[in-house]
Amino acid sequence: MSTLDRKIDFAVVLSVRNANPNGDPLNGNRPRQNYDGLGEISDVCIKRKIRNRLLDMGESILVQSDEKRTDAHRSIKDRVDANELVQEHAKGKKQNKELYADAACQSWMDVRSFGQVFAFSGTDSVSVGIRGPVSIHTAVSKNRIDITSMQITKSVNSVTTAKDPDKKGSDTMGMKHRVDFGVYVFYGSINTQLAEKTGFTYEDAEKIREALRTLFENDTSSARPDGSMEVHQLYWWEHNSKLGQYSSAKVHRSLQIALKPDVLEPKSYDDYEYTIVPLEGLEVQQYEGL
């Protein structure tokens, strides 16, 4: 496998229907919105889903969620401590930050993709920061979103008493929030200079591409029922050089999305027109979602 030798830009168009794509814990877990009323999905949330898809594809991942983990380690530190290749350069006379970073990048795909900060307590522990080549923007909806809130009753009868073991526990009230409908877009790029430092390869880029195309596969929850979130199109630009023919900003702007003239309020993905402004010498590859 060879280190990535060309700059890559990408864009993902997805839709949300009757789901909470990314709740805001500081706002009662309501779907995220900016001050213009547009929906948002944080880059951290998107990277979590990419990591989950890479796990499903059999890749070694450092930052695993507890419900998706594939090993017995309950924390990042436990996973790092159990890696002999990394620990060889962590302490003592063999302590070496560069070799430590190289070993971490070799061991875990998400580290060589997104980077990672290794800063654990201990006087003799190495502290390393790794910058990854794959950058992801926050996803933003194309129009203002409508959020529906629903009050629910949560019935939990897990505690009994000696006096009355059959007595039902009291119900508690809660809220669920959902986005009625929205088309979201997020952008990203893969930097070749950082890829050289982490050992990120073209084969790794192809795995990231597949993870983006199947982003919501095996991602079911009560807030995101199956079929409520869908990737419609993945746009993938591969430049012919390490620096690229165009800036990422110009490439991302070449994807233009607008409501069709006769549509006042979007209700489906097909209510929008999707246009790619041609850039000389740079072809775009389009992939449909799963």
C-alpha positions as CSV (number, residue, x, y, z in Angstrom):
1,M,0.0,0.0,0.0
2,S,1.3,3.5,-0.9
3,T,0.9,6.7,0.9
4,L,-1.8,9.0,-0.6
5,D,-0.4,10.9,-3.5
6,R,-3.3,13.2,-4.4
7,K,-5.5,15.6,-2.7
8,I,-9.1,14.6,-2.3
9,D,-12.3,16.6,-1.6
10,F,-15.7,15.3,-1.0
11,A,-19.3,16.3,-0.2
12,V,-22.2,14.2,1.2
13,V,-25.9,15.0,0.7
14,L,-28.2,13.3,3.2
15,S,-31.8,13.6,4.4
16,V,-33.5,13.4,7.7
17,R,-37.2,12.5,8.2
18,N,-38.8,12.2,11.6
19,A,-35.5,11.7,13.4
20,N,-33.1,13.5,15.7
21,P,-29.8,13.4,13.8
22,N,-27.7,15.0,16.6
23,G,-29.2,16.1,19.9
24,D,-27.8,19.1,21.8
25,P,-27.2,18.1,25.4
26,L,-27.2,21.8,26.5
27,N,-30.7,22.3,25.0
28,G,-32.7,19.3,26.3
29,N,-31.3,17.1,23.5
30,R,-33.2,19.0,20.9
31,P,-31.8,18.6,17.3
32,R,-29.0,21.1,16.8
33,Q,-29.9,24.4,15.1
34,N,-27.9,27.5,14.4
35,Y,-29.2,31.1,14.9
36,D,-30.7,31.1,11.4
37,G,-32.8,28.1,12.1
38,L,-30.8,25.7,10.0
39,G,-30.2,22.2,11.3
40,E,-26.7,21.1,12.2
41,I,-24.9,17.8,12.7
42,S,-21.5,18.2,14.4
43,D,-18.3,17.0,12.8
44,V,-17.7,14.9,16.0
45,C,-21.1,13.1,15.5
46,I,-20.2,12.4,11.8
47,K,-16.7,11.0,12.8
48,R,-18.3,8.8,15.4
49,K,-20.5,7.2,12.6
50,I,-17.5,6.9,10.3
51,R,-15.6,5.1,13.1
52,N,-18.6,2.7,13.6
53,R,-18.8,1.9,9.9
54,L,-15.0,1.2,9.8
55,L,-15.5,-1.1,12.8
56,D,-18.2,-2.9,10.9
57,M,-15.7,-3.2,8.0
58,G,-13.2,-5.0,10.3
59,E,-10.8,-2.0,10.8
60,S,-8.9,-1.5,14.0
61,I,-10.3,1.6,15.8
62,L,-9.0,3.4,18.9
63,V,-11.9,5.6,19.8
64,Q,-14.8,3.1,20.2
65,S,-18.2,3.7,21.8
66,D,-19.1,1.3,24.6
67,E,-22.0,-0.3,22.8
68,K,-20.0,-0.8,19.6
69,R,-16.6,-1.9,21.0
70,T,-15.0,-5.0,19.6
71,D,-12.6,-5.8,22.5
72,A,-12.6,-6.0,26.3
73,H,-11.2,-2.5,26.9
74,R,-13.5,0.1,28.4
75,S,-11.4,3.2,27.7
76,I,-8.9,4.6,25.3
77,K,-6.1,4.4,27.9
78,D,-6.8,0.7,28.4
79,R,-6.6,0.1,24.7
80,V,-3.4,2.0,24.4
81,D,-1.8,0.3,27.4
82,A,-2.6,-3.1,25.9
83,N,-0.9,-2.3,22.6
84,E,2.7,-3.6,22.8
85,L,3.9,-1.8,19.7
86,V,2.9,1.6,21.2
87,Q,4.0,0.8,24.7
88,E,7.5,0.0,23.5
89,H,8.1,3.7,22.9
90,A,6.0,5.1,25.8
91,K,8.3,4.8,28.9
92,G,11.8,4.5,30.0
93,K,15.0,4.7,27.9
94,K,13.0,3.8,24.7
95,Q,10.6,6.7,25.1
96,N,10.3,8.4,21.7
97,K,7.4,10.6,20.7
98,E,7.9,10.2,16.9
99,L,8.1,6.4,17.1
100,Y,5.1,6.4,19.6
101,A,3.0,8.4,17.0
102,D,4.1,6.1,14.2
103,A,3.1,3.0,16.1
104,A,-0.3,4.5,17.0
105,C,-0.9,5.4,13.4
106,Q,0.0,1.9,12.3
107,S,-2.2,0.3,14.9
108,W,-5.5,2.3,14.5
109,M,-7.1,3.6,11.3
110,D,-9.0,6.4,13.0
111,V,-5.7,7.7,14.5
112,R,-4.0,7.9,11.1
113,S,-7.2,9.4,9.6
114,F,-8.5,11.9,12.1
115,G,-5.5,12.3,14.4
116,Q,-5.5,11.9,18.2
117,V,-4.2,13.5,21.4
118,F,-2.4,11.1,23.7
119,A,-2.1,12.8,27.1
120,F,-2.3,10.4,30.0
121,S,-1.4,11.1,33.7
122,G,1.9,10.0,35.0
123,T,5.3,11.5,35.3
124,D,6.9,9.2,32.8
125,S,4.1,9.0,30.3
126,V,4.7,10.3,26.9
127,S,2.4,13.1,25.6
128,V,1.8,13.1,21.9
129,G,-0.5,15.1,19.5
130,I,-1.2,13.7,16.0
131,R,-2.9,15.7,13.3
132,G,-4.9,13.6,10.8
133,P,-5.3,14.2,7.1
134,V,-9.1,13.7,7.0
135,S,-11.1,16.8,7.9
136,I,-14.9,16.9,8.2
137,H,-17.1,20.0,8.3
138,T,-20.3,20.4,10.3
139,A,-23.4,19.2,8.3
140,V,-25.9,22.1,7.7
141,S,-29.4,21.8,6.3
142,K,-30.3,23.7,3.1
143,N,-33.4,25.2,4.6
144,R,-34.8,26.0,8.1
145,I,-35.9,22.9,9.9
146,D,-39.1,22.3,11.8
147,I,-38.7,20.5,15.1
148,T,-41.6,18.6,16.7
149,S,-41.5,17.9,20.4
150,M,-43.5,15.1,22.0
151,Q,-44.0,14.4,25.6
152,I,-43.6,10.8,26.5
153,T,-44.2,8.6,29.6
154,K,-41.3,6.4,30.7
155,S,-42.4,3.4,32.7
156,V,-39.7,1.8,34.7
157,N,-40.6,-0.9,37.3
158,S,-37.2,-2.1,38.4
159,V,-37.4,-1.5,42.1
160,T,-39.7,-3.4,44.5
161,T,-40.2,-3.3,48.2
162,A,-40.5,-6.0,50.8
163,K,-43.9,-4.8,51.9
164,D,-45.5,-4.8,48.4
165,P,-43.3,-6.6,45.8
166,D,-46.0,-6.4,43.1
167,K,-46.4,-2.6,43.4
168,K,-45.7,-0.8,40.1
169,G,-43.0,1.9,40.2
170,S,-44.2,5.4,39.3
171,D,-44.0,6.6,35.7
172,T,-41.7,9.5,34.8
173,M,-42.3,12.1,32.1
174,G,-39.9,12.9,29.3
175,M,-39.6,14.6,26.0
176,K,-38.6,13.4,22.5
177,H,-37.7,15.7,19.7
178,R,-37.4,15.1,16.0
179,V,-36.7,17.0,12.7
180,D,-39.8,16.6,10.5
181,F,-37.7,16.8,7.3
182,G,-34.4,18.3,6.2
183,V,-31.7,17.9,3.5
184,Y,-28.3,18.3,5.0
185,V,-24.9,18.7,3.3
186,F,-21.4,18.3,4.8
187,Y,-18.0,18.7,3.2
188,G,-14.5,17.3,3.8
189,S,-11.1,16.9,2.4
190,I,-8.0,14.7,2.7
191,N,-4.6,16.4,3.0
192,T,-1.6,14.7,1.4
193,Q,1.0,16.4,3.6
194,L,-0.6,15.1,6.8
195,A,-1.2,11.7,5.1
196,E,2.5,11.3,4.6
197,K,3.1,11.9,8.3
198,T,0.5,9.4,9.5
199,G,0.9,6.8,6.8
200,F,-2.6,7.3,5.5
201,T,-2.9,5.4,2.1
202,Y,-5.1,5.6,-0.9
203,E,-6.7,2.3,0.2
204,D,-7.6,4.0,3.5
205,A,-9.2,6.8,1.5
206,E,-11.3,4.2,-0.4
207,K,-12.5,2.8,3.0
208,I,-13.4,6.3,4.2
209,R,-15.4,6.8,0.9
210,E,-17.3,3.5,1.5
211,A,-18.0,4.5,5.2
212,L,-19.4,7.9,4.0
213,R,-21.6,6.2,1.4
214,T,-23.0,3.8,4.0
215,L,-22.9,6.2,6.9
216,F,-26.3,5.3,8.5
217,E,-26.1,1.5,8.1
218,N,-26.3,-0.3,11.4
219,D,-27.0,3.1,13.2
220,T,-30.5,2.4,14.5
221,S,-31.8,3.9,17.7
222,S,-35.0,5.2,19.1
223,A,-34.1,8.7,18.0
224,R,-33.0,7.5,14.5
225,P,-35.3,4.6,13.4
226,D,-34.2,2.6,10.3
227,G,-34.8,4.5,7.2
228,S,-35.2,7.9,8.8
229,M,-31.7,9.1,7.8
230,E,-30.3,8.4,4.3
231,V,-27.2,9.3,2.3
232,H,-28.4,10.2,-1.2
233,Q,-25.2,11.3,-3.0
234,L,-21.5,11.3,-2.3
235,Y,-19.4,13.6,-4.5
236,W,-15.7,12.7,-4.7
237,W,-13.0,14.8,-6.3
238,E,-9.5,13.4,-6.8
239,H,-7.0,16.0,-7.8
240,N,-4.0,15.2,-10.0
241,S,-1.4,16.5,-7.6
242,K,-0.6,16.6,-3.9
243,L,-1.6,20.2,-3.5
244,G,-4.5,20.0,-5.9
245,Q,-5.5,22.1,-8.8
246,Y,-8.0,24.1,-6.8
247,S,-8.6,25.1,-3.2
248,S,-11.1,23.0,-1.2
249,A,-13.4,26.0,-0.8
250,K,-13.7,26.4,-4.5
251,V,-14.3,22.7,-5.1
252,H,-17.0,22.6,-2.4
253,R,-18.7,25.6,-3.9
254,S,-18.9,23.9,-7.2
255,L,-21.7,21.8,-5.7
256,Q,-24.8,24.0,-5.9
257,I,-28.1,23.0,-4.3
258,A,-31.3,25.0,-4.7
259,L,-35.0,24.5,-4.4
260,K,-36.9,23.8,-7.6
261,P,-38.8,27.0,-8.8
262,D,-42.2,25.5,-8.1
263,V,-41.4,24.3,-4.5
264,L,-42.2,26.6,-1.6
265,E,-41.5,24.1,1.3
266,P,-39.3,21.1,0.7
267,K,-40.7,17.7,1.7
268,S,-38.3,15.4,-0.1
269,Y,-34.8,15.1,-1.5
270,D,-36.3,15.5,-5.0
271,D,-37.5,19.0,-4.2
272,Y,-34.0,20.3,-4.8
273,E,-31.9,20.7,-7.9
274,Y,-28.3,19.5,-7.7
275,T,-25.7,21.1,-10.0
276,I,-22.0,20.6,-10.3
277,V,-20.1,23.6,-11.8
278,P,-17.4,22.1,-14.0
279,L,-13.8,22.8,-12.9
280,E,-11.3,22.4,-15.7
281,G,-9.1,19.3,-15.3
282,L,-11.0,18.1,-12.2
283,E,-13.6,15.4,-12.6
284,V,-16.1,14.5,-10.0
285,Q,-17.1,11.0,-9.1
286,Q,-20.7,10.5,-7.9
287,Y,-21.8,7.6,-5.7
288,E,-25.3,6.8,-4.6
289,G,-26.0,6.0,-0.9
290,L,-26.7,2.5,0.2
